[in-house]
Amino acid sequence: MDGGITGKGFKKGQSGNPKGRPKGVQSIPDLLRKIGSEEGSVDGLSKLEVVLRKVFGFAVDGRAWAVQFIADRTEGKAIERSVVSDEWKEVVKEAYKPES
């Protein structure tokens, strides 16, 4: 059985959402970008800039989540690897073998 919400699956090559998102419906990121571009202060800054300046202030005050937020967006998120191939396991075993 293949996936799908019902667990019954779809025929090979058949989309689970053939019509896609209805026209005129905005996604959450679309709405956030729209709101973020609006003027948000008397200084003429956008709402997004006001929020990001606040986050930067939290980072300066030592809030770890804010520091991580800024680092992820300026330096890029670190790649997380949780699956180790059998080949790599063998390399590690060889490296830690006691010398005879």
RABEL-V60053 format. One record per helix or strand. SS is the DSSP state (h for helix, s for strand). FROM is the first residue (numbers start at 1). TO is the last residue. Records with the same first field share a line. If there is no record, write none. Layout:
# RABEL-V60053
SS->FROM-TO + FROM-TO
This chain:
# RABEL-V60053
h->28-37 + 47-60 + 64-74 + 86-95
s->39-39 + 46-46
